[in-house]
Amino acid sequence: MHMVAIGEGITLTAAAATHVPFPGVVFRTQAGESDAAGFRAVWSPRNPSPALKNLLDLADAMIRSVHPPESRKS
């Protein structure tokens, strides 16, 4: 982001990054693109981390908001 801020480049970033103000950077939506980027996660089933549970809950909520259960029926 520092290179972008000083006028030395452009970058693609996740939508979540656009919620954090960065001096000298203007975020723009890529016109004509509506497909979300794929996401995969791998974790140990023995991992009791609350942070992992929160991440998985967030990922589940995000996929449900994009693809409600009724739209996933075969």
All heavy atoms as a GROMACS GRO file, in nm:
protein
  549
    1MET      N    1   0.081  -0.119   0.000
    1MET     CA    2   0.000   0.000   0.000
    1MET      C    3   0.086   0.126   0.000
    1MET      O    4   0.044   0.228  -0.053
    1MET     CB    5  -0.094   0.002   0.120
    1MET     CG    6  -0.206  -0.097   0.112
    1MET     SD    7  -0.316  -0.060  -0.022
    1MET     CE    8  -0.433  -0.187  -0.002
    2HIS      N    9   0.204   0.118   0.059
    2HIS     CA   10   0.290   0.236   0.062
    2HIS      C   11   0.330   0.278  -0.079
    2HIS      O   12   0.332   0.398  -0.110
    2HIS     CB   13   0.414   0.210   0.148
    2HIS     CG   14   0.382   0.196   0.293
    2HIS    ND1   15   0.350   0.303   0.372
    2HIS    CD2   16   0.374   0.087   0.372
    2HIS    CE1   17   0.325   0.260   0.495
    2HIS    NE2   18   0.339   0.129   0.497
    3MET      N   19   0.360   0.182  -0.166
    3MET     CA   20   0.398   0.214  -0.304
    3MET      C   21   0.280   0.279  -0.376
    3MET      O   22   0.299   0.372  -0.454
    3MET     CB   23   0.444   0.088  -0.377
    3MET     CG   24   0.571   0.027  -0.321
    3MET     SD   25   0.713   0.134  -0.335
    3MET     CE   26   0.747   0.119  -0.509
    4VAL      N   27   0.159   0.229  -0.352
    4VAL     CA   28   0.041   0.289  -0.412
    4VAL      C   29   0.024   0.431  -0.361
    4VAL      O   30   0.000   0.524  -0.438
    4VAL     CB   31  -0.085   0.204  -0.383
    4VAL    CG1   32  -0.210   0.273  -0.434
    4VAL    CG2   33  -0.072   0.065  -0.444
    5ALA      N   34   0.039   0.450  -0.233
    5ALA     CA   35   0.019   0.582  -0.171
    5ALA      C   36   0.116   0.687  -0.227
    5ALA      O   37   0.078   0.804  -0.238
    5ALA     CB   38   0.035   0.571  -0.020
    6ILE      N   39   0.236   0.646  -0.266
    6ILE     CA   40   0.331   0.744  -0.321
    6ILE      C   41   0.326   0.751  -0.473
    6ILE      O   42   0.410   0.814  -0.536
    6ILE     CB   43   0.475   0.716  -0.272
    6ILE    CG1   44   0.527   0.581  -0.320
    6ILE    CG2   45   0.484   0.729  -0.121
    6ILE    CD1   46   0.675   0.558  -0.295
    7GLY      N   47   0.223   0.685  -0.532
    7GLY     CA   48   0.203   0.696  -0.676
    7GLY      C   49   0.289   0.604  -0.760
    7GLY      O   50   0.306   0.626  -0.879
    8GLU      N   51   0.345   0.501  -0.701
    8GLU     CA   52   0.433   0.409  -0.773
    8GLU      C   53   0.368   0.278  -0.813
    8GLU      O   54   0.438   0.183  -0.845
    8GLU     CB   55   0.558   0.380  -0.687
    8GLU     CG   56   0.645   0.500  -0.664
    8GLU     CD   57   0.706   0.555  -0.794
    8GLU    OE1   58   0.741   0.475  -0.883
    8GLU    OE2   59   0.717   0.678  -0.805
    9GLY      N   60   0.237   0.269  -0.808
    9GLY     CA   61   0.175   0.144  -0.850
    9GLY      C   62   0.028   0.136  -0.817
    9GLY      O   63  -0.032   0.230  -0.765
   10ILE      N   64  -0.026   0.021  -0.852
   10ILE     CA   65  -0.164  -0.014  -0.820
   10ILE      C   66  -0.162  -0.152  -0.759
   10ILE      O   67  -0.063  -0.224  -0.768
   10ILE     CB   68  -0.256  -0.011  -0.944
   10ILE    CG1   69  -0.213  -0.117  -1.046
   10ILE    CG2   70  -0.259   0.129  -1.006
   10ILE    CD1   71  -0.309  -0.135  -1.161
   11THR      N   72  -0.273  -0.192  -0.698
   11THR     CA   73  -0.280  -0.326  -0.641
   11THR      C   74  -0.424  -0.373  -0.637
   11THR      O   75  -0.516  -0.293  -0.644
   11THR     CB   76  -0.219  -0.330  -0.499
   11THR    OG1   77  -0.207  -0.465  -0.456
   11THR    CG2   78  -0.304  -0.254  -0.398
   12LEU      N   79  -0.442  -0.502  -0.628
   12LEU     CA   80  -0.572  -0.562  -0.602
   12LEU      C   81  -0.571  -0.601  -0.455
   12LEU      O   82  -0.469  -0.648  -0.403
   12LEU     CB   83  -0.595  -0.686  -0.688
   12LEU     CG   84  -0.601  -0.662  -0.839
   12LEU    CD1   85  -0.614  -0.795  -0.912
   12LEU    CD2   86  -0.716  -0.570  -0.875
   13THR      N   87  -0.683  -0.584  -0.391
   13THR     CA   88  -0.690  -0.617  -0.249
   13THR      C   89  -0.828  -0.673  -0.216
   13THR      O   90  -0.922  -0.657  -0.294
   13THR     CB   91  -0.657  -0.493  -0.162
   13THR    OG1   92  -0.647  -0.533  -0.026
   13THR    CG2   93  -0.762  -0.386  -0.175
   14ALA      N   94  -0.838  -0.736  -0.104
   14ALA     CA   95  -0.966  -0.790  -0.059
   14ALA      C   96  -1.058  -0.674  -0.019
   14ALA      O   97  -1.013  -0.569   0.025
   14ALA     CB   98  -0.945  -0.882   0.060
   15ALA      N   99  -1.188  -0.696  -0.034
   15ALA     CA  100  -1.286  -0.593   0.002
   15ALA      C  101  -1.270  -0.550   0.148
   15ALA      O  102  -1.291  -0.434   0.181
   15ALA     CB  103  -1.427  -0.644  -0.025
   16ALA      N  104  -1.232  -0.643   0.234
   16ALA     CA  105  -1.216  -0.610   0.376
   16ALA      C  106  -1.112  -0.501   0.397
   16ALA      O  107  -1.124  -0.420   0.489
   16ALA     CB  108  -1.179  -0.735   0.454
   17ALA      N  109  -1.010  -0.496   0.313
   17ALA     CA  110  -0.904  -0.397   0.328
   17ALA      C  111  -0.953  -0.255   0.299
   17ALA      O  112  -0.894  -0.157   0.345
   17ALA     CB  113  -0.786  -0.430   0.237
   18THR      N  114  -1.062  -0.243   0.226
   18THR     CA  115  -1.112  -0.111   0.190
   18THR      C  116  -1.178  -0.039   0.307
   18THR      O  117  -1.204   0.080   0.299
   18THR     CB  118  -1.212  -0.119   0.073
   18THR    OG1  119  -1.328  -0.191   0.115
   18THR    CG2  120  -1.152  -0.187  -0.048
   19HIS      N  121  -1.200  -0.109   0.416
   19HIS     CA  122  -1.263  -0.049   0.533
   19HIS      C  123  -1.160   0.016   0.626
   19HIS      O  124  -1.198   0.079   0.724
   19HIS     CB  125  -1.344  -0.153   0.610
   19HIS     CG  126  -1.454  -0.212   0.527
   19HIS    ND1  127  -1.565  -0.140   0.488
   19HIS    CD2  128  -1.468  -0.334   0.472
   19HIS    CE1  129  -1.643  -0.217   0.415
   19HIS    NE2  130  -1.586  -0.334   0.403
   20VAL      N  131  -1.033   0.000   0.592
   20VAL     CA  132  -0.927   0.059   0.673
   20VAL      C  133  -0.869   0.177   0.595
   20VAL      O  134  -0.814   0.159   0.487
   20VAL     CB  135  -0.815  -0.045   0.700
   20VAL    CG1  136  -0.703   0.018   0.782
   20VAL    CG2  137  -0.871  -0.167   0.771
   21PRO      N  138  -0.886   0.298   0.647
   21PRO     CA  139  -0.835   0.414   0.574
   21PRO      C  140  -0.683   0.407   0.559
   21PRO      O  141  -0.612   0.368   0.652
   21PRO     CB  142  -0.876   0.534   0.659
   21PRO     CG  143  -0.935   0.480   0.783
   21PRO     CD  144  -0.948   0.333   0.772
   22PHE      N  145  -0.634   0.441   0.441
   22PHE     CA  146  -0.491   0.442   0.416
   22PHE      C  147  -0.459   0.574   0.346
   22PHE      O  148  -0.500   0.593   0.232
   22PHE     CB  149  -0.450   0.323   0.330
   22PHE     CG  150  -0.306   0.287   0.341
   22PHE    CD1  151  -0.264   0.187   0.425
   22PHE    CD2  152  -0.210   0.357   0.267
   22PHE    CE1  153  -0.130   0.155   0.436
   22PHE    CE2  154  -0.078   0.326   0.278
   22PHE     CZ  155  -0.036   0.225   0.362
   23PRO      N  156  -0.389   0.664   0.412
   23PRO     CA  157  -0.361   0.795   0.353
   23PRO      C  158  -0.296   0.784   0.215
   23PRO      O  159  -0.201   0.708   0.195
   23PRO     CB  160  -0.263   0.860   0.453
   23PRO     CG  161  -0.290   0.789   0.582
   23PRO     CD  162  -0.327   0.648   0.543
   24GLY      N  163  -0.352   0.857   0.119
   24GLY     CA  164  -0.297   0.859  -0.015
   24GLY      C  165  -0.348   0.748  -0.106
   24GLY      O  166  -0.308   0.740  -0.221
   25VAL      N  167  -0.437   0.663  -0.055
   25VAL     CA  168  -0.490   0.552  -0.134
   25VAL      C  169  -0.640   0.568  -0.152
   25VAL      O  170  -0.712   0.598  -0.056
   25VAL     CB  171  -0.460   0.415  -0.067
   25VAL    CG1  172  -0.526   0.301  -0.142
   25VAL    CG2  173  -0.310   0.393  -0.057
   26VAL      N  174  -0.685   0.549  -0.275
   26VAL     CA  175  -0.828   0.552  -0.306
   26VAL      C  176  -0.866   0.413  -0.354
   26VAL      O  177  -0.802   0.358  -0.442
   26VAL     CB  178  -0.860   0.656  -0.417
   26VAL    CG1  179  -1.007   0.650  -0.455
   26VAL    CG2  180  -0.821   0.795  -0.371
   27PHE      N  181  -0.968   0.354  -0.294
   27PHE     CA  182  -1.014   0.221  -0.332
   27PHE      C  183  -1.127   0.233  -0.433
   27PHE      O  184  -1.219   0.312  -0.414
   27PHE     CB  185  -1.062   0.143  -0.209
   27PHE     CG  186  -0.952   0.114  -0.111
   27PHE    CD1  187  -0.931   0.196  -0.001
   27PHE    CD2  188  -0.869   0.004  -0.129
   27PHE    CE1  189  -0.830   0.169   0.089
   27PHE    CE2  190  -0.768  -0.024  -0.039
   27PHE     CZ  191  -0.748   0.059   0.069
   28ARG      N  192  -1.119   0.156  -0.539
   28ARG     CA  193  -1.221   0.155  -0.643
   28ARG      C  194  -1.264   0.011  -0.667
   28ARG      O  195  -1.183  -0.082  -0.665
   28ARG     CB  196  -1.167   0.210  -0.776
   28ARG     CG  197  -1.119   0.352  -0.767
   28ARG     CD  198  -1.236   0.446  -0.775
   28ARG     NE  199  -1.187   0.583  -0.785
   28ARG     CZ  200  -1.228   0.681  -0.707
   28ARG    NH1  201  -1.317   0.659  -0.615
   28ARG    NH2  202  -1.180   0.802  -0.722
   29THR      N  203  -1.394  -0.008  -0.697
   29THR     CA  204  -1.446  -0.139  -0.732
   29THR      C  205  -1.407  -0.169  -0.876
   29THR      O  206  -1.410  -0.081  -0.961
   29THR     CB  207  -1.599  -0.141  -0.719
   29THR    OG1  208  -1.633  -0.104  -0.586
   29THR    CG2  209  -1.657  -0.277  -0.750
   30GLN      N  210  -1.371  -0.294  -0.901
   30GLN     CA  211  -1.338  -0.335  -1.037
   30GLN      C  212  -1.468  -0.351  -1.115
   30GLN      O  213  -1.548  -0.438  -1.086
   30GLN     CB  214  -1.260  -0.466  -1.035
   30GLN     CG  215  -1.207  -0.504  -1.170
   30GLN     CD  216  -1.118  -0.627  -1.162
   30GLN    OE1  217  -1.088  -0.676  -1.055
   30GLN    NE2  218  -1.078  -0.677  -1.276
   31ALA      N  219  -1.490  -0.264  -1.212
   31ALA     CA  220  -1.615  -0.263  -1.288
   31ALA      C  221  -1.634  -0.392  -1.366
   31ALA      O  222  -1.540  -0.447  -1.423
   31ALA     CB  223  -1.616  -0.144  -1.384
   32GLY      N  224  -1.757  -0.439  -1.366
   32GLY     CA  225  -1.792  -0.557  -1.446
   32GLY      C  226  -1.755  -0.690  -1.385
   32GLY      O  227  -1.781  -0.794  -1.443
   33GLU      N  228  -1.697  -0.691  -1.270
   33GLU     CA  229  -1.659  -0.816  -1.205
   33GLU      C  230  -1.749  -0.841  -1.086
   33GLU      O  231  -1.755  -0.761  -0.994
   33GLU     CB  232  -1.513  -0.811  -1.158
   33GLU     CG  233  -1.413  -0.803  -1.270
   33GLU     CD  234  -1.413  -0.926  -1.358
   33GLU    OE1  235  -1.428  -1.038  -1.306
   33GLU    OE2  236  -1.399  -0.910  -1.479
   34SER      N  237  -1.823  -0.950  -1.089
   34SER     CA  238  -1.910  -0.981  -0.976
   34SER      C  239  -1.875  -1.114  -0.910
   34SER      O  240  -1.933  -1.149  -0.809
   34SER     CB  241  -2.056  -0.984  -1.023
   34SER     OG  242  -2.072  -1.084  -1.122
   35ASP      N  243  -1.782  -1.188  -0.968
   35ASP     CA  244  -1.745  -1.317  -0.910
   35ASP      C  245  -1.653  -1.297  -0.790
   35ASP      O  246  -1.560  -1.217  -0.795
   35ASP     CB  247  -1.673  -1.405  -1.013
   35ASP     CG  248  -1.765  -1.447  -1.126
   35ASP    OD1  249  -1.887  -1.451  -1.103
   35ASP    OD2  250  -1.715  -1.475  -1.236
   36ALA      N  251  -1.681  -1.370  -0.685
   36ALA     CA  252  -1.596  -1.366  -0.566
   36ALA      C  253  -1.476  -1.457  -0.586
   36ALA      O  254  -1.484  -1.557  -0.659
   36ALA     CB  255  -1.676  -1.411  -0.444
   37ALA      N  256  -1.367  -1.423  -0.524
   37ALA     CA  257  -1.248  -1.508  -0.529
   37ALA      C  258  -1.271  -1.631  -0.443
   37ALA      O  259  -1.341  -1.625  -0.341
   37ALA     CB  260  -1.127  -1.431  -0.478
   38GLY      N  261  -1.214  -1.742  -0.484
   38GLY     CA  262  -1.227  -1.865  -0.406
   38GLY      C  263  -1.149  -1.858  -0.277
   38GLY      O  264  -1.053  -1.784  -0.265
   39PHE      N  265  -1.192  -1.936  -0.181
   39PHE     CA  266  -1.125  -1.940  -0.051
   39PHE      C  267  -1.122  -2.084  -0.003
   39PHE      O  268  -1.223  -2.155  -0.014
   39PHE     CB  269  -1.201  -1.854   0.050
   39PHE     CG  270  -1.150  -1.868   0.192
   39PHE    CD1  271  -1.038  -1.798   0.233
   39PHE    CD2  272  -1.213  -1.950   0.282
   39PHE    CE1  273  -0.990  -1.811   0.362
   39PHE    CE2  274  -1.166  -1.965   0.411
   39PHE     CZ  275  -1.054  -1.894   0.451
   40ARG      N  276  -1.009  -2.128   0.044
   40ARG     CA  277  -0.996  -2.262   0.101
   40ARG      C  278  -0.925  -2.250   0.235
   40ARG      O  279  -0.840  -2.164   0.252
   40ARG     CB  280  -0.913  -2.354   0.010
   40ARG     CG  281  -0.965  -2.369  -0.131
   40ARG     CD  282  -1.093  -2.452  -0.132
   40ARG     NE  283  -1.140  -2.475  -0.266
   40ARG     CZ  284  -1.230  -2.402  -0.329
   40ARG    NH1  285  -1.280  -2.297  -0.271
   40ARG    NH2  286  -1.271  -2.431  -0.450
   41ALA      N  287  -0.959  -2.335   0.328
   41ALA     CA  288  -0.895  -2.337   0.460
   41ALA      C  289  -0.868  -2.481   0.500
   41ALA      O  290  -0.946  -2.570   0.467
   41ALA     CB  291  -0.983  -2.270   0.564
   42VAL      N  292  -0.759  -2.501   0.567
   42VAL     CA  293  -0.722  -2.632   0.619
   42VAL      C  294  -0.685  -2.615   0.765
   42VAL      O  295  -0.613  -2.521   0.800
   42VAL     CB  296  -0.601  -2.691   0.541
   42VAL    CG1  297  -0.562  -2.825   0.597
   42VAL    CG2  298  -0.632  -2.699   0.393
   43TRP      N  299  -0.737  -2.702   0.850
   43TRP     CA  300  -0.707  -2.691   0.992
   43TRP      C  301  -0.712  -2.829   1.055
   43TRP      O  302  -0.769  -2.922   1.001
   43TRP     CB  303  -0.804  -2.596   1.062
   43TRP     CG  304  -0.946  -2.644   1.062
   43TRP    CD1  305  -1.008  -2.719   1.157
   43TRP    CD2  306  -1.042  -2.626   0.957
   43TRP    NE1  307  -1.138  -2.746   1.121
   43TRP    CE2  308  -1.162  -2.690   0.996
   43TRP    CE3  309  -1.039  -2.561   0.834
   43TRP    CZ2  310  -1.275  -2.692   0.918
   43TRP    CZ3  311  -1.154  -2.563   0.756
   43TRP    CH2  312  -1.269  -2.627   0.799
   44SER      N  313  -0.654  -2.839   1.171
   44SER     CA  314  -0.655  -2.964   1.246
   44SER      C  315  -0.788  -2.977   1.320
   44SER      O  316  -0.831  -2.883   1.386
   44SER     CB  317  -0.540  -2.967   1.348
   44SER     OG  318  -0.557  -3.076   1.437
   45PRO      N  319  -0.852  -3.094   1.311
   45PRO     CA  320  -0.977  -3.113   1.386
   45PRO      C  321  -0.955  -3.112   1.537
   45PRO      O  322  -1.050  -3.101   1.613
   45PRO     CB  323  -1.028  -3.249   1.337
   45PRO     CG  324  -0.909  -3.318   1.283
   45PRO     CD  325  -0.815  -3.211   1.235
   46ARG      N  326  -0.830  -3.119   1.580
   46ARG     CA  327  -0.798  -3.116   1.723
   46ARG      C  328  -0.767  -2.974   1.772
   46ARG      O  329  -0.731  -2.955   1.887
   46ARG     CB  330  -0.679  -3.208   1.752
   46ARG     CG  331  -0.709  -3.354   1.724
   46ARG     CD  332  -0.592  -3.446   1.759
   46ARG     NE  333  -0.472  -3.412   1.684
   46ARG     CZ  334  -0.438  -3.464   1.566
   46ARG    NH1  335  -0.515  -3.553   1.509
   46ARG    NH2  336  -0.326  -3.429   1.507
   47ASN      N  337  -0.781  -2.874   1.684
   47ASN     CA  338  -0.751  -2.736   1.722
   47ASN      C  339  -0.870  -2.676   1.795
   47ASN      O  340  -0.975  -2.652   1.735
   47ASN     CB  341  -0.719  -2.653   1.596
   47ASN     CG  342  -0.676  -2.513   1.629
   47ASN    OD1  343  -0.702  -2.462   1.736
   47ASN    ND2  344  -0.612  -2.448   1.534
   48PRO      N  345  -0.856  -2.647   1.926
   48PRO     CA  346  -0.968  -2.593   2.004
   48PRO      C  347  -0.975  -2.440   2.002
   48PRO      O  348  -1.051  -2.381   2.077
   48PRO     CB  349  -0.937  -2.644   2.145
   48PRO     CG  350  -0.787  -2.639   2.150
   48PRO     CD  351  -0.742  -2.679   2.010
   49SER      N  352  -0.898  -2.374   1.917
   49SER     CA  353  -0.886  -2.228   1.919
   49SER      C  354  -1.019  -2.157   1.895
   49SER      O  355  -1.088  -2.182   1.796
   49SER     CB  356  -0.787  -2.184   1.812
   49SER     OG  357  -0.792  -2.044   1.794
   50PRO      N  358  -1.056  -2.064   1.984
   50PRO     CA  359  -1.175  -1.982   1.961
   50PRO      C  360  -1.162  -1.898   1.833
   50PRO      O  361  -1.260  -1.872   1.765
   50PRO     CB  362  -1.184  -1.893   2.084
   50PRO     CG  363  -1.104  -1.963   2.189
   50PRO     CD  364  -0.996  -2.037   2.115
   51ALA      N  365  -1.039  -1.856   1.801
   51ALA     CA  366  -1.018  -1.777   1.679
   51ALA      C  367  -1.052  -1.860   1.555
   51ALA      O  368  -1.111  -1.810   1.459
   51ALA     CB  369  -0.874  -1.727   1.672
   52LEU      N  370  -1.015  -1.989   1.556
   52LEU     CA  371  -1.048  -2.077   1.444
   52LEU      C  372  -1.199  -2.092   1.432
   52LEU      O  373  -1.255  -2.082   1.323
   52LEU     CB  374  -0.983  -2.215   1.461
   52LEU     CG  375  -1.024  -2.319   1.357
   52LEU    CD1  376  -0.986  -2.275   1.216
   52LEU    CD2  377  -0.964  -2.454   1.391
   53LYS      N  378  -1.267  -2.113   1.544
   53LYS     CA  379  -1.413  -2.126   1.540
   53LYS      C  380  -1.476  -1.998   1.483
   53LYS      O  381  -1.566  -2.005   1.400
   53LYS     CB  382  -1.470  -2.154   1.679
   53LYS     CG  383  -1.622  -2.173   1.675
   53LYS     CD  384  -1.680  -2.189   1.813
   53LYS     CE  385  -1.830  -2.206   1.811
   53LYS     NZ  386  -1.907  -2.123   1.721
   54ASN      N  387  -1.426  -1.882   1.525
   54ASN     CA  388  -1.479  -1.755   1.474
   54ASN      C  389  -1.455  -1.744   1.323
   54ASN      O  390  -1.543  -1.698   1.250
   54ASN     CB  391  -1.416  -1.637   1.546
   54ASN     CG  392  -1.464  -1.624   1.688
   54ASN    OD1  393  -1.567  -1.678   1.725
   54ASN    ND2  394  -1.388  -1.553   1.770
   55LEU      N  395  -1.337  -1.783   1.275
   55LEU     CA  396  -1.307  -1.779   1.133
   55LEU      C  397  -1.402  -1.869   1.055
   55LEU      O  398  -1.457  -1.828   0.952
   55LEU     CB  399  -1.162  -1.820   1.106
   55LEU     CG  400  -1.124  -1.833   0.959
   55LEU    CD1  401  -1.130  -1.699   0.888
   55LEU    CD2  402  -0.988  -1.898   0.944
   56LEU      N  403  -1.422  -1.990   1.103
   56LEU     CA  404  -1.512  -2.084   1.033
   56LEU      C  405  -1.656  -2.035   1.036
   56LEU      O  406  -1.728  -2.048   0.936
   56LEU     CB  407  -1.499  -2.223   1.095
   56LEU     CG  408  -1.360  -2.287   1.081
   56LEU    CD1  409  -1.356  -2.420   1.154
   56LEU    CD2  410  -1.320  -2.301   0.936
   57ASP      N  411  -1.699  -1.977   1.148
   57ASP     CA  412  -1.834  -1.921   1.156
   57ASP      C  413  -1.851  -1.805   1.056
   57ASP      O  414  -1.953  -1.794   0.988
   57ASP     CB  415  -1.866  -1.872   1.297
   57ASP     CG  416  -1.885  -1.985   1.397
   57ASP    OD1  417  -1.899  -2.102   1.354
   57ASP    OD2  418  -1.883  -1.956   1.519
   58LEU      N  419  -1.749  -1.720   1.046
   58LEU     CA  420  -1.753  -1.609   0.952
   58LEU      C  421  -1.757  -1.659   0.808
   58LEU      O  422  -1.838  -1.611   0.728
   58LEU     CB  423  -1.631  -1.518   0.973
   58LEU     CG  424  -1.618  -1.402   0.875
   58LEU    CD1  425  -1.736  -1.307   0.885
   58LEU    CD2  426  -1.487  -1.328   0.900
   59ALA      N  427  -1.674  -1.756   0.776
   59ALA     CA  428  -1.672  -1.812   0.641
   59ALA      C  429  -1.808  -1.874   0.607
   59ALA      O  430  -1.860  -1.855   0.496
   59ALA     CB  431  -1.561  -1.916   0.628
   60ASP      N  432  -1.867  -1.944   0.701
   60ASP     CA  433  -1.999  -2.004   0.679
   60ASP      C  434  -2.105  -1.897   0.656
   60ASP      O  435  -2.187  -1.907   0.564
   60ASP     CB  436  -2.037  -2.092   0.799
   60ASP     CG  437  -2.164  -2.171   0.774
   60ASP    OD1  438  -2.171  -2.241   0.672
   60ASP    OD2  439  -2.256  -2.160   0.857
   61ALA      N  440  -2.101  -1.791   0.736
   61ALA     CA  441  -2.198  -1.683   0.719
   61ALA      C  442  -2.180  -1.613   0.584
   61ALA      O  443  -2.279  -1.578   0.518
   61ALA     CB  444  -2.184  -1.582   0.833
   62MET      N  445  -2.056  -1.596   0.543
   62MET     CA  446  -2.030  -1.530   0.415
   62MET      C  447  -2.081  -1.613   0.297
   62MET      O  448  -2.143  -1.560   0.206
   62MET     CB  449  -1.882  -1.499   0.400
   62MET     CG  450  -1.834  -1.390   0.494
   62MET     SD  451  -1.658  -1.362   0.488
   62MET     CE  452  -1.645  -1.281   0.329
   63ILE      N  453  -2.056  -1.744   0.300
   63ILE     CA  454  -2.103  -1.828   0.190
   63ILE      C  455  -2.255  -1.834   0.187
   63ILE      O  456  -2.316  -1.834   0.081
   63ILE     CB  457  -2.040  -1.970   0.193
   63ILE    CG1  458  -2.062  -2.042   0.060
   63ILE    CG2  459  -2.096  -2.054   0.305
   63ILE    CD1  460  -1.992  -1.986  -0.057
   64ARG      N  461  -2.318  -1.834   0.304
   64ARG     CA  462  -2.465  -1.835   0.309
   64ARG      C  463  -2.523  -1.703   0.256
   64ARG      O  464  -2.631  -1.702   0.199
   64ARG     CB  465  -2.514  -1.863   0.450
   64ARG     CG  466  -2.491  -2.007   0.492
   64ARG     CD  467  -2.534  -2.030   0.636
   64ARG     NE  468  -2.495  -2.160   0.682
   64ARG     CZ  469  -2.564  -2.271   0.659
   64ARG    NH1  470  -2.675  -2.266   0.591
   64ARG    NH2  471  -2.521  -2.387   0.704
   65SER      N  472  -2.452  -1.593   0.276
   65SER     CA  473  -2.503  -1.465   0.226
   65SER      C  474  -2.492  -1.456   0.074
   65SER      O  475  -2.574  -1.390   0.010
   65SER     CB  476  -2.429  -1.348   0.291
   65SER     OG  477  -2.298  -1.336   0.241
   66VAL      N  478  -2.394  -1.522   0.017
   66VAL     CA  479  -2.375  -1.521  -0.128
   66VAL      C  480  -2.458  -1.630  -0.195
   66VAL      O  481  -2.513  -1.609  -0.302
   66VAL     CB  482  -2.226  -1.539  -0.163
   66VAL    CG1  483  -2.205  -1.550  -0.312
   66VAL    CG2  484  -2.144  -1.422  -0.107
   67HIS      N  485  -2.466  -1.746  -0.131
   67HIS     CA  486  -2.537  -1.861  -0.184
   67HIS      C  487  -2.632  -1.916  -0.077
   67HIS      O  488  -2.596  -2.010  -0.008
   67HIS     CB  489  -2.440  -1.971  -0.228
   67HIS     CG  490  -2.342  -1.928  -0.332
   67HIS    ND1  491  -2.377  -1.907  -0.462
   67HIS    CD2  492  -2.210  -1.901  -0.323
   67HIS    CE1  493  -2.271  -1.868  -0.530
   67HIS    NE2  494  -2.169  -1.864  -0.449
   68PRO      N  495  -2.751  -1.857  -0.063
   68PRO     CA  496  -2.845  -1.908   0.037
   68PRO      C  497  -2.875  -2.056   0.013
   68PRO      O  498  -2.868  -2.103  -0.100
   68PRO     CB  499  -2.970  -1.823   0.014
   68PRO     CG  500  -2.923  -1.702  -0.058
   68PRO     CD  501  -2.803  -1.745  -0.138
   69PRO      N  502  -2.907  -2.131   0.120
   69PRO     CA  503  -2.931  -2.275   0.106
   69PRO      C  504  -3.028  -2.311  -0.005
   69PRO      O  505  -3.007  -2.409  -0.075
   69PRO     CB  506  -2.986  -2.315   0.243
   69PRO     CG  507  -2.930  -2.213   0.337
   69PRO     CD  508  -2.922  -2.085   0.256
   70GLU      N  509  -3.134  -2.233  -0.024
   70GLU     CA  510  -3.233  -2.268  -0.128
   70GLU      C  511  -3.173  -2.258  -0.269
   70GLU      O  512  -3.219  -2.325  -0.360
   70GLU     CB  513  -3.359  -2.182  -0.118
   70GLU     CG  514  -3.338  -2.033  -0.132
   70GLU     CD  515  -3.303  -1.962  -0.002
   70GLU    OE1  516  -3.287  -2.028   0.102
   70GLU    OE2  517  -3.292  -1.839  -0.005
   71SER      N  518  -3.067  -2.177  -0.288
   71SER     CA  519  -3.006  -2.166  -0.421
   71SER      C  520  -2.905  -2.277  -0.446
   71SER      O  521  -2.857  -2.292  -0.556
   71SER     CB  522  -2.940  -2.030  -0.438
   71SER     OG  523  -2.822  -2.021  -0.360
   72ARG      N  524  -2.869  -2.355  -0.342
   72ARG     CA  525  -2.770  -2.461  -0.359
   72ARG      C  526  -2.834  -2.596  -0.382
   72ARG      O  527  -2.766  -2.696  -0.392
   72ARG     CB  528  -2.681  -2.468  -0.234
   72ARG     CG  529  -2.589  -2.349  -0.225
   72ARG     CD  530  -2.492  -2.365  -0.112
   72ARG     NE  531  -2.551  -2.302   0.006
   72ARG     CZ  532  -2.512  -2.323   0.128
   72ARG    NH1  533  -2.418  -2.409   0.154
   72ARG    NH2  534  -2.570  -2.262   0.229
   73LYS      N  535  -2.967  -2.604  -0.391
   73LYS     CA  536  -3.034  -2.733  -0.413
   73LYS      C  537  -3.006  -2.782  -0.554
   73LYS      O  538  -3.006  -2.705  -0.649
   73LYS     CB  539  -3.186  -2.720  -0.392
   73LYS     CG  540  -3.220  -2.690  -0.248
   73LYS     CD  541  -3.369  -2.673  -0.230
   73LYS     CE  542  -3.401  -2.638  -0.085
   73LYS     NZ  543  -3.542  -2.607  -0.068
   74SER      N  544  -2.985  -2.913  -0.568
   74SER     CA  545  -2.956  -2.970  -0.700
   74SER      C  546  -3.083  -3.002  -0.776
   74SER      O  547  -3.180  -3.040  -0.725
   74SER     CB  548  -2.876  -3.098  -0.688
   74SER     OG  549  -2.772  -3.087  -0.599
   0.00000   0.00000   0.00000
